[in-house]
Amino acid sequence: MAENTYSEVWDLDVFFEGGSGSPKFAQHLQETKQLVAEFKALVSNWEPKNVVREDAIDLKTIVDKFEVVTKKVRQAGAFVSCLQAQNTEDSKADVLRGDVTGLNAEFQIVLTELNQKLTTIHDDVWAGIVAQERLKELSFVLSEGRRSASERLSKGEETLINALSVDGYHGWSQMYDVIVGTMKVNVNEDGTTKALSVGQAANKFSNPDRSVRKNVFAAWETAWADKSTYLAKTLNHLAGFRLNVYKQRGWEEVIKEPLDINRMKKETLDAMWQVIADNKMPLVKFLERKAKLLGLGKLSWYDLDAPLGQADSKISYQEGAEFILEHFSKFGDEMTAFAKKAFKERWIEAEDRDGKSPGGFHTYFPEDSQSRIFMTYSGTPSNVSTLAHELGHGFHTYAMRDLHTLNRNYAMNVAETASTFAEMIVADAAVKNASSEEEQLALLEDKIQRSVALLMNIHSRFLFETRFYEERKEGTVSVERLNELMTEAQKEAYGGALEEYHPFFWASKLHFYITGVPFYNFPYTFGYLFSLGIYAKAIEEGKGYEEKYIALLKDTASMTVEDLALKHLNVDLTKPDFWQQAVQLCIDDVEEFLRLTEGK
């Protein structure tokens, strides 16, 4: 292999040789189990004395132990994720996943107990503890855990909720997976009916033939309608459980928990959505122009992903890697060096082969300070964007590598910042470097589709979910009413631009049924626009901006998003100005698209 040729297969043996049968990994799990037990004993035996010096010393000992244990647990989780992704038939890896999940659950219970104990420390003593030199850098995260515990019920009550949620709350989420897993979408193709899985049917919405898309959509709606009674019951019970827990805790706002998780104020969320609502017209014009180019009076839901043209050329993995490195280098040296290291040292699994999981992800091995990136590369421009996106995630963890582990847990809304930023660098370069006007148009349209998804589709999800939860407070919401709420939300979010909508979207979208993260919608849009705002700054300041960018990434897990934006961008996220600037970048793309397609 030539020195400058990058492998498409990652190296996991550097961590634990032998894959799922690795003796070294078995030993790692045993050591981790022992460390979790020691950490549990340390926390259980600690009783705060409400004396600054003594409690600070004890807490520092606990925090030091936490750092060792969390690295072990995450190392194990990262390795098993990689094993399962690279070979879906690795049954040993599935068993290991159960072991790691159990360890992680045990670890989380100890952290809950620790946070509960922090609430017994008086406020004035606490202020003295986190002012101590050894704990000062962790004051935000430690105070956050203490505050969060103080807003919950007693340890016994919260433990009971967690225990009941296994077969209640999480059980209903798993029921959704079972229902959808057994579903078939009966599509008529060439005179014969084919029973497609939900995933196979969804892939056909990007088919260039409208009759295929329309036909699949009719079958799609029928399939979800057939299961809608079960799915409505599932959704109602999930929401009912969550609302009851909130009621017991005295939380009136449904949005409180997701806002806390994402470290942001409601004023910020309101400002973001208001700017999006005020700027729908350019996106509506884009959808109208797309309809015209497809020979339609108006687009329907099943036309949203229809291709306009295509980017002809296939890009080899080597060419894709070199393209990314070339354009990263125009932004900054550290980001380029990180990406080069990832390519050279086989941190990326990109081979197009059978038996791999779908999708892509980034994971981190904290004991080795190394990332691993998973995807399947087949040579499309979209693959190059995905690769850049995951490298962006990797760079985010790389930028934080010297921080204390407690200061590295960034929330979902800022998690997409570095990934979208890296993707934007490459997507912009791809449009500018297109070999023909048709290819340029296809790439630009693909880029704008991201804005449509994040500013329209995600908006409809947020509108639906907030309204559904308010109605659920009064009792069970029927299938018919769920369809009405969904259609109303889509009409509002898409500015009335579509002819046909997708009333059963509440049934078909997994995100409404995920229990791990409530309101799995707005953080996507926040992350997208936040990163666009940063990208605008980078364009303005040029290559010298990288140092400021890294400083921002380092702070993403140790302050609120409002403080983060004020410190590093000098902007107030609760006001519309920043959001307007970010949305303007999306509008600029639309205006370029409209110019290129004028008269077509």
Secondary structure by P-SEA (a helix, b strand, c coil): ccccccccccccccccccccccaaaaaaaaaaaaaaaaaaaaaaaccccccaaaaaaaaaaaaaaaaaaaaaaaaaaaaaaaaaaacccaaaaaaaaaaaaaaaaaaaaaaaaaaaaaaaccaaaaaaaaaccccccaaaaaaaaaaaaaacccaaaaaaaaaaacccaaaaaaaaaaaaaacccccccccccccccaaaaaaacccccaaaaaaaaaaaaaaaaaaaaaaaaaaaaaaaaaaaaaaaacccccaaaaaaaacccaaaaaaaaaaaaacaaaaaaaaaaaaaaaccccccccccccccccccccccaaaaaaaaaaaaaaccaaaaaaaaaaaaaccccccccccccccccccccccccbbbbbbbbcccaaaaaaaaaaaaaaaaaaaacccccccccccccccaaaaaaaaaaaaaaaaaacccaaaaaaaaaaaaaaaaaaacaaaaaaaaaaaaaaaaaaccccaaaaaaaaaaaaaaaacccccccccccccccccccccccccccaaaaaaaaaaaaaaaaaaaacccaaaaaaaaaaacccccaaaaaaaccccccccaaaaaaaaaaaaaaaaaaaaaaccc
